Amino acid sequence: MVALLTLFSALPALAQEAAKEPAYRAFPLIGSRLAVWAIAQLHLNFAAFILGVPIFAVIIEAIGWRTRDAQYDWLSHELVKLTFTAFSTTALLGAFLLFLFIGYYPKFWAYMTSIFFPTYGIYAGLFFAETFTVYIWYYGWDWLSGSRKWIHVSLGVLSNVFGTAILLVANSWVTFMMSPAGVDDSGALKGSVWGAINNFTWMPINIHRLIANIVFGGTIAAAYAAFRFLGAKTDEERARYDWMGYIGNFVALSAFIVLPFAGYYLGREIYAFNQTMGITMMGGFMSWLWIIQAILIGVLFMGSNYYLWLGMERIPGSERYRRYVPMLIGILAFGFMVWATPRSMVITLDEARAMGGTHHPVLGFLGVMSAKNTAVLYRRANKVSTKPWVTTGMAIQWAALGVAAAIVIFFGVYGYFVESLVRIGFSVYQVLAVLGAIVVVMAIDIPMFKGARSTGAIRWGTIAPRSQYVLILLAVTFTWLMGLMGFARSGIRQHWHVYGLMRDNSVDAVTPAIGYAANMITVVTIAFFALVLFVFWLGGLGEKGKAEAHGHAAPIIAGGSDRHS
């Protein structure tokens, strides 16, 4: 921490020195671009860890506080404990990345400093504030209990406010490189730094990354629970971590449903800033990247549903829903096929002549984003509502879903006949329709099943062990997807450090092929999870012996409770 603060205080002098240095230096063996890429992605993964996991933890703690359920409080405590090693690793990777920029891209770093220097001190101060707040949050867990619990929850919220502010500051640097603003034709800052911060893609990236971090926090929490479940020695431990994995997956999936919509908003703003950049992203050399993305999203949804179907075996009364599983599998499979169908394909001249063009005469219609949205139309296993208005409530829910489906299908079909700039705007209407339906359904569902009759307690810990490997798969897949989308965001700048303003003239100034990028992301993901596995191991190391001896006793969850369904 002291080293980081010293480094930030020396930035102006270092910037002056950088002006005298060569524009680029070569990193030994692997090249500068590859070194920066690997460290930057690892840093971003851990940054998402220390933001996403505390967001997830404070939500869980607040639920436990309001419901007076010790299980949620224990879960939140477990998650916050994991962040300590991650904080140190994030800071070390961040310092390493800064050294790489200073040493190997001095001219670029000097230019960014000339624009964003006022934000550097804010960033460092926020990092310190978040770290110390999380320390007080964790070590004051028992001290700020009982009537002072609201203070403790407030500390958790405050730590996440600081973490989100860090995200906003860092995003301003990244998005300025994509869609520069607040500067003149020569690249010099006009007015205050706010003009550069508030560029076209800053707010879309903020929203997209914040939601993605919540998903990431949930998947990491679920993967940790799976890791502990598979190593559990008692039924009580298995029940505890089975429940933890379920909660993590539920929160991750809930946020993940909203995440693509934030992506459409980002895509629309990229088109608004520069239509050529948007076409490069969606219809140029990166078009096949979205096929890979579609497959990964399909894996996430299919995997989550498979986990939930396995989980139904532990819920008494779920038998009445199992006959619908084959139909749901069919719908998901069909939606997956539409989602993954490419509009443009890499084909030979003879194949194009035989097909009548670069688009398939039938399947090509499925390759536009509005058609894909028509394929994405999305708790009651052991509950029976006792409310007299249950029939009316369910009718309204079905009506809301029907209206949303009609809107999505209408714009999905209409999108076949308009240009891409108009079509991507249709995504906003489809998004609002689906989100509106979700709000209406949940607003009715919560009171309708409040005090519902239970058909039996959930048998936590009895789920098949293979379900835990699914949770690990989901965490790995989403992390890989984050790296892939990071490549897409950065790659559309092509040979520019700052798009249209500062050209990359280094020997590494090429956008890698998708296969090369996929291999690189895979290596980074493996390295990240090797480090995360170490964090998980540390998380369980302190519990050798009796859990009660470490100040925060684990609750007994075996047998379950019907209110957690």
N, C-alpha and C positions, 0 to 999 in steps of 0.2 A: 504494500500500500504506500509506504513512504517513498519507495522507488518510483512508483507511478506519479505521485504528487510532484516529486522533484523533476521528473521528466516533463510534465505539463508546464511547470514553471520555466523550463529552459526552452520551450518551443520557439519563441521569437528569435533567439540567438541561433538555434539550430536551423531555422528557416533561412536566415541570412547566409549561413554557411552552405546550405543546400543550393542557394542561387549560384554559388561558385563551382559547384560540383558538376560532373557529367550528368546528363539527363537520365541515364540508365546504367545499372551494373548487372552482371550476370551471376545468378545464384549457382553455386557449384552443382554439377551433375544433372539436376532436374530442371534448371531454369527458374527465373524469377517469377514468372506468371504461375507456374505450377506450385511453387512454394507458397506464394501469397494465397492462391486458391485453396490449398489444403488447410492452411492455418486459419484463414478467414472462415471457412465452412465449419471447422471444428469449434472456433470461437462462437459462431452464431448458434450452433447446436447447444453448446453449454449455456449461452445467454438465454436461449429459449427455455432451457432446463430451469435456470434460477428465476425466470419470470413466470413460466407456465405452472411449475409445481407449487410455488407460493400462492398463486391465484386460485388454483384448485384447492389448496389447503385451507385458505381463509373462507372459501365458500362452504367447505365441509364443516369447519369449526363453527361458523355462524348457524348452520343447520342444527348442529349439536347443541349450541347455546339456546336456541329458540325452542327446540323439542326436548331439552334436558336429557339427551341421549348420550351416555358416556362413550358409546361406540364411535360416534362421529368425532368426538374430541380426541380419542386415542388415535384414530386414523390421521387426523390433521397433524398431531404431534409426530407421528411416524414420518410423515412426508416432509415436514420442515427439517427434521433431523438429517434428511438426505441432502439438503441443499448446502451444508457447510463445506464439504469437500468440493462440491461443484462451484461454489463462490471462488475459492482459491484457484481452481483450475481455469475458470473463466478469466480471472484477472491476469494470470500468467500467460494465457494464450493471447489476450488482448495486448499485453505489453510486447510479446513476441511479434504480433502482427504490426504494431506501430514501428518497431525496429526495422522490420522488413520494408515498410513504406519509406522510412527515412533513409535507409541504406541503399535500396535497390530501385526506388522510384523517386529520387529527391526532387526533381522538378515538379512532378505531379503533386507530391506532398506539400511542397512550398506553395503551389497555387491554391490547393484546398485550404491551407492554413490562412492564406491571405483573405479568403472569403469567410471561413467559419471559425477563426480563432476565438471570438467571443463565446462560442458555445463549448469550447474545450474545458474551461474552468467549471462551467455549469455541469458538464458531464461528469467530471471527476468528483465534484461536490455531491451530486446525486448518488453516485456509486457508494461513496462513504456513508451517506445518510441511509441508503437502503441496507447496507451491510450491518451497520450498528443497530438499526431498527429491528432487523431480523434476529440479531443476537438477543436483544431485550425480549423480543416476542417469544423466542424459544426458552431462554433461561428463566423468564418470569412466568412460565406456564402455571406452575402451582401457586406461586405467590399472588398472581392476579386471577385467582379463581373465585367462585362464589359470587358475592355481591359486586366484586370488582371485575367480573368476567367481561363486561362491556368495554372496559379499558383495554383488556387483552385483545379482544376482537378488533378494536380500533387500531391497535398497533399493527395487527396483521393487514388491515386495510391500508394503513399509512405506508407500510413497506411495499405494498403493491402499487400505490400511487407513485412512490419514488421509482420503482421498477418500470412502470409504464412511461414515466417522464424520460427515463434513460432511453427507452425504446424510441420515443418521439425524436429525441435529439439525434441519435445515431441514424435514424431513418432519413433525417434531413440531408445528411451527407450522401447517403446512397442514392436517394431520389434526385438530388441535384445533378448527379452524374448522368442520370437517365433523361431528365427533363429540366435542364437549367433554366433558372428564372432570376430576376433581380439583378442582371448584369447587362452591360452594353455589348456592342458587337465585338469588342476586343476582349471580352471576358472580365472586365473590371467591375467591381461591385458598385451598383447605383443605390445610394441611400443606405438604409439599415440592412443588417443581415436577415431580417425577417422576410424581405423580398426573395432571397435565395432559399430560405427554409420553406416558405409557403408556395411550393411549385406544383405543377399539375398532378404529380403522382404521390406527393407526400401524404395527404390524408388517406387515399385508397390503400397505400402500403401500410399505414398505421393500423387501419381497421383490419386488413387482411392478416397482418402479422399478429395482432392481438388475439384474434379468434384462433389462428393457427397455434399460438402458444398455449391456449386453453386446451385445445385438442391434444397437443404434445404433452402437456402436463398430465392429462388423464391417461394417455397411453403409457407414459413412463410409470405412473403410479400403478397401473394395471400390470405392467411387466414386472415391477418390483414385487407385487403381490403374487404373481405367478412363480417367480423365482423362489419366494419364501414358501409358497404352497408346496412346490415340488420337493423342497427340502424339509418339510414339516415332519415331526416325529409323532405327534398326537392328533387325535380327532379335533381337539379344541383349536390347535394351531391351524389346521386345515380349514376349519369353519371360519376362523377369523380372517385368513387371507383369501379365502373364496369370496367372502363378503366384500373385502377391500378391492379385489379384482373386478367384481361386478360394478361397484360404485365408480371406479376409475373408467371402465369401459362405457358406462352409461353417460357420464359427463362428457367424455371424449366424443362419443357418437352424437350426442345432442348438439355440441358445438360444431361438429364436422358437417352436419346437415346444412348449416348456415354458411360454412366456409366457401363453397363454390360461388355463392352469390356475391361475396366480397371480391372474389376473383373477377367476376364479370364487371363489377364496378371499376376495378383497376384496369381491365382491358379497355373499357370504354374511355377512360381518361387518357390512356396511352394513344388511342386513336385520335382523341381530341387534340393532344399535343402535337402528334406527328403521324399522319395516316400511313406514311411509308414505313415507319417503325412498327405500326400495328400490323401491316400486311406482312412484313418480314417475320413477325412473331407468329401469326396465325396461318399464313399461306405461303411463306417462303421456305428457306432451308430448315426452319425449325418446326414445320408443320407436323412432321412425324414424331416430334417430341411429345405432342399432345395425345398421340396414340398410346405411347408409353404411359403417360399420365392417366389416360382413361383406364388402362389395364390395372394400374395401381389403385385407382379409386374403386374399381370393381372388386379387387382383392380385399380392400378395406370394408366395403359394404357386405360382400359375401362372407368374409371372415367374421364380422360382427354378428351377422344374422346366424351363422353357424354356431357361434358361442352362445347366443341367446337360446337357440333351439336345444342345444345340449343342456343349458341351464333349466329348461322347462321340466326336465326329469326330476329335479329336486323340489318341485312345487306341486303340492297336492291340489287337485282341481284343474290342472292345466290340460288334462286329457281332452276336454271338450274343444280345445283349440288345435290339437295336433292334426286333425284332418285337413286343416287349411295349409299345412306346411308344404305339400306338393304344389299347390297353386301359387304360393308365395315364391317357391323356388323357380317356377316357370316365369313369373313376372320379373323376378330379379335377373334371370338368365337372359330374357328377351331385352330388358333394359340395358344390360351389360353389352349385348351385341350391338345395339343401336349406338350406345355411347362410344364403343371402340371402333366403329366403322369409319375409315378415313374417306374424306371427300376427294382429295387428290392423292395419287399413288405414284411412286417412282417406277416407271415402266419404260420398256423399249419402244422405239418408233413403230415396229410391227404390232406390238400389243395395243398401242394407242389407236392404230388404224382399225384393228379388229374390233376394238371396243367402241369406236366412233368418237374418240376424244380422250382427254385426260380424266374425265369423270365417268364413272360407270352409269349407264342409262337409267338404272333403277336404284342401286345402292348408293349412288352419289348423292341422292337427296338426303340420305341419313347422315351425311358427313358434315352438315352445317350445324352450328351451335344451337340454333333454335330447335332443330329436330332432336338434338341430344337432350335438350331440356324437357321435351315431352316424355322422355324415358325416365326422368327423375321425379316421379310423384310418390311421396312417402305417406297396458300395465294391469292388466286386469286378470292375470292367470289365476290367482287364488282369492279374488274378491268378487262379491256380488253386491251391487248397489241396492240400498234399501230406501232410496229417495222415491217419493210418489211421482215425481216428474221425470223419472229416468227415461221413459219412452220419448218424451218431447225433447229432452236434452240430447239423446242419441240421434234423433231426427235432424236437429239443428247441426250437429257435428257432421253428419253425412252430407247435409246440404252445403256446408262450408267447403268440404272436400270436393264436392261436385262442381261448385262454382270455380274453385281454384283449378281443378282439372280442365274445365272448359276454357278458362283463360290461357292456361299453359298450352293446350292443344291448338287453340286458335292462332296464337302468335307463333307456335311451332310450325304450323302449316303455312301461314302467311310469310314466314321467314324464308321459304323456298324461293319467293318471287321478288325479293328486294336485294339490294347490294349489301355488302358486308358491313358498311358503316351504319346503315339503318338497322340491319339484323341484330348487331350486338346491342343496340339500344332496346330491342324487344326483351332482352334478358332482364332488364330492370322491371318491366311490367310482370313478367313471369315470377320474378323473385318476390315482388310485393304480394302477389296473389298467394304464393305458397306460404310466406311468412304470416300473412293475414289468417290463413286457414289454421296454421299451427297455433296462433294466439287464441283464436276462437275455440278450437278443440280443447286446448289446455285450460282455458278460462271456465269451460263447462265441466271438464273432466275432474278437476281438483275438488270442487264442492260436491260433485255427484258421487264421488267415491270416498268422501270424508265420512268416517264411521261406518264404512261398508262391512258387511258380514264376511268373515274369513272362512275359507273352506279347509284351512289347515296351515300350520306354521311351515315356513320354508326350511328345508333340511340343508342348511349351509354345510359345506365340506363334502357333500356326497356327489358333487359333479365329477364327471370323468376327467382323469388327469390330462387327456389330450386337449381339453379345453384351455389349459394353461399355456400350451404351446401356441395356441391361436392368439392369445393375448400378447405373447412375445413377438409373434409374426406381425401383429398389427403395429406394435411400437417400431419395429425395424422398418416395415413398409412405409409408415408415415415419415420417419426420419429420412429415408431414401427419397421420398417424394418431396420433402422440404429442400433437399439438395438439388434435385432435378429442377424445381421451380426457381431456385436461386440461380442456377445456370441460365435458365430462360430469361430471367429478369436482367442479368448482367450481359448475356450474350447478344441481346438485340442492340446493344450499343456498337457491336462489331469492332471496328478499329479506332474507336474513340475512348479516351479516358473520360472526358466530359462531352456528351453528345453534341456535335456541331461546333464545339468551341476549342477543345484540346485534343489533338490527334495523338494516338499511340504510335510512336515511331520506333519502338523497340523491336528486337528480333522475334519477340514472342507475340507480336501484334496480329494474331490470327484468332478466329473463333473456332474452337476445336470441333471436330465431327461429333455427332451425337453418340456414336459408339465409344469414342475416346472419353467423352464427358461422363457417360454412364459408368465406365470402368473407374474413372477417377472418383466419382461420387460413391461407388461401392467401397473403394479402399478407405475413404474418409468415414463412411458409415461403420465399417468394421472397427476402425480405430476408435471411433466415438463409443461404440458399445463395449469395447474392451475396457475403456476407462470407466464407463457407467457400471460395468460388472464389478469393478473394483469398489465403486461407490456403494453398490448394493451389498457387497461383502462387508464393507466397513459398517453399513447400517445394521447388519445382523451380528457383528462381532461383539458389540457392547452388550448384547443380550444373552451372552453365554452365561448360564446359571439361571437365576430366578429373575424374571422381568420386574418383579416388585422391588428388587434391590436397587433399581436404577431410577427410582423416583416417580415413574409414571406407569402404573400397573395396566396391563392389557385387560380389556373386558372379556367376559365369557360370552361368546356368540354362538356356540354350539347349540343346535336346535332352532336357532333363528327367531325371527319375529315377523309377523305378517305385515307390519308397517313398512318394511324395507323392500317390498315387492315393486 
